[in-house]
Amino acid sequence: MSQATHLFVATATRRPMREVEGVMAVADRGFEGCRHSRTGSRRQVLLVESETLESFGVAPGQVKENITTRGVRLNELAAGQRLGIGESVLEVTGPCQPCSRMDEIRMGLQQKLHGQRGILCRVVEGGRIRRGDAIQMAPTAVVAPKIGGEL
């Protein structure tokens, strides 16, 4: 079963993430109380696999993810795919490129994490997310084609 094993909120720049048991995901903003929460941003929520963190000897929350996952291959998801987590729905906006701050954790980590730092998402449907919630593929939005003019 795929699940959210850890949840984090960034309270301030260059400070450790604060782990929470539950958080409110706000539509088109991100996690309530998180400094990354911005309307229209493609980085409203960052998901990282616990399996990746373990392989690099990095603790959950250390690479600044909001959700640490287990049992889902995040790198296989494409932009536009949707994930149901708790009461919310997230839409993948793309991969997260590791920044130079990764080298502050351990020199060389930025390069080693290339292609493995997880996925960025925006919140499509807000709702409560709790630690341990299942992660499921959710239906993607279908845009009806225009037939014979304006809708």
C-alpha positions as CSV (number, residue, x, y, z in Angstrom):
1,M,0.0,0.0,0.0
2,S,1.2,3.5,-0.9
3,Q,1.1,5.9,2.0
4,A,2.2,9.3,3.4
5,T,4.6,8.3,6.1
6,H,5.7,11.8,7.3
7,L,4.2,15.3,6.9
8,F,6.2,18.5,7.2
9,V,5.6,22.3,7.1
10,A,8.3,24.9,6.4
11,T,7.8,27.6,8.9
12,A,10.8,29.8,7.9
13,T,13.7,30.0,5.4
14,R,16.7,27.9,6.2
15,R,15.1,26.3,9.3
16,P,14.3,22.6,9.9
17,M,10.9,21.5,8.7
18,R,8.3,21.0,11.4
19,E,6.8,17.6,11.4
20,V,3.1,17.4,11.9
21,E,0.6,14.5,12.4
22,G,-2.0,16.2,10.1
23,V,-2.2,19.3,7.9
24,M,-4.8,21.1,5.9
25,A,-4.1,21.3,2.2
26,V,-5.6,24.5,0.7
27,A,-6.7,24.4,-2.9
28,D,-4.3,26.3,-5.2
29,R,-2.1,27.3,-2.2
30,G,-0.4,24.4,-0.5
31,F,-0.2,23.4,3.1
32,E,-1.7,25.7,5.7
33,G,1.1,27.5,7.6
34,C,3.9,26.5,5.1
35,R,6.1,29.2,3.6
36,H,5.9,27.5,0.2
37,S,2.1,28.0,0.2
38,R,1.5,30.3,-2.8
39,T,-1.4,30.8,-5.2
40,G,-0.5,29.7,-8.7
41,S,2.9,28.1,-7.7
42,R,4.0,24.8,-9.2
43,R,5.7,24.0,-5.9
44,Q,2.8,24.0,-3.5
45,V,3.7,20.6,-2.1
46,L,6.9,18.5,-2.6
47,L,6.7,14.7,-2.3
48,V,9.8,12.5,-1.8
49,E,10.1,8.7,-1.5
50,S,11.2,7.4,1.8
51,E,13.1,4.7,-0.1
52,T,15.2,7.4,-1.8
53,L,16.0,9.1,1.5
54,E,17.0,5.8,3.0
55,S,19.3,5.0,0.1
56,F,21.2,8.3,0.7
57,G,21.1,8.0,4.5
58,V,19.0,11.2,4.8
59,A,16.2,11.6,7.4
60,P,12.6,12.4,6.4
61,G,12.1,16.2,6.1
62,Q,15.8,16.9,5.6
63,V,15.5,17.6,1.8
64,K,12.5,20.0,2.6
65,E,9.7,17.7,1.4
66,N,6.2,18.2,2.6
67,I,5.2,14.6,2.3
68,T,7.5,11.6,2.6
69,T,5.9,8.6,0.8
70,R,6.3,4.9,0.8
71,G,5.3,2.4,-1.9
72,V,4.8,4.9,-4.8
73,R,7.3,5.4,-7.6
74,L,7.1,9.2,-7.8
75,N,9.5,9.5,-10.7
76,E,7.2,7.4,-12.9
77,L,4.4,10.0,-12.6
78,A,3.8,12.5,-15.4
79,A,2.8,16.2,-15.1
80,G,-1.0,16.4,-14.9
81,Q,-1.4,13.1,-13.1
82,R,-3.4,13.4,-9.9
83,L,-3.0,11.8,-6.5
84,G,-5.6,11.4,-3.8
85,I,-4.1,11.7,-0.3
86,G,-6.5,11.9,2.6
87,E,-9.3,14.3,1.8
88,S,-7.2,16.2,-0.8
89,V,-6.2,15.8,-4.5
90,L,-2.8,16.9,-5.7
91,E,-1.7,17.3,-9.3
92,V,1.8,16.6,-10.4
93,T,3.5,19.7,-12.0
94,G,6.9,18.1,-12.6
95,P,10.1,16.8,-11.0
96,C,11.9,18.7,-8.3
97,Q,15.4,19.7,-9.3
98,P,17.8,19.5,-6.3
99,C,19.2,22.9,-5.4
100,S,22.5,23.9,-3.8
101,R,21.0,23.6,-0.3
102,M,21.3,19.9,-0.7
103,D,25.1,20.3,-0.5
104,E,24.5,21.9,2.9
105,I,23.1,18.6,4.1
106,R,26.1,16.7,2.7
107,M,28.6,17.8,0.0
108,G,27.8,16.2,-3.3
109,L,24.2,15.4,-2.4
110,Q,22.8,17.9,-4.9
111,Q,24.4,16.0,-7.8
112,K,23.5,12.6,-6.4
113,L,19.8,13.5,-6.0
114,H,19.5,14.6,-9.6
115,G,16.4,12.9,-11.0
116,Q,15.5,11.6,-7.5
117,R,14.4,14.5,-5.4
118,G,10.7,13.8,-5.9
119,I,7.8,15.6,-7.5
120,L,6.3,19.0,-7.2
121,C,2.5,19.3,-7.0
122,R,-0.3,21.8,-6.7
123,V,-3.4,21.3,-4.6
124,V,-6.4,20.8,-6.8
125,E,-8.9,19.9,-4.0
126,G,-8.2,21.0,-0.5
127,G,-8.7,18.8,2.6
128,R,-7.1,17.3,5.6
129,I,-4.0,15.0,5.1
130,R,-2.9,12.8,8.0
131,R,0.3,10.8,8.6
132,G,-0.4,7.3,7.4
133,D,-3.1,8.2,4.8
134,A,-3.2,6.1,1.7
135,I,-2.0,7.6,-1.6
136,Q,-4.0,6.6,-4.7
137,M,-4.1,7.6,-8.3
138,A,-7.0,10.0,-8.8
139,P,-8.9,10.8,-12.0
140,T,-7.4,13.6,-14.1
141,A,-9.5,16.5,-15.3
142,V,-11.1,16.0,-18.7
143,V,-11.5,19.1,-20.8
144,A,-14.4,18.7,-23.2
145,P,-13.5,19.5,-26.8
146,K,-15.2,22.5,-28.4
147,I,-17.8,21.4,-30.9
148,G,-19.2,24.1,-33.2
149,G,-18.0,27.2,-31.4
150,E,-17.8,28.7,-28.0
151,L,-19.0,26.9,-24.9
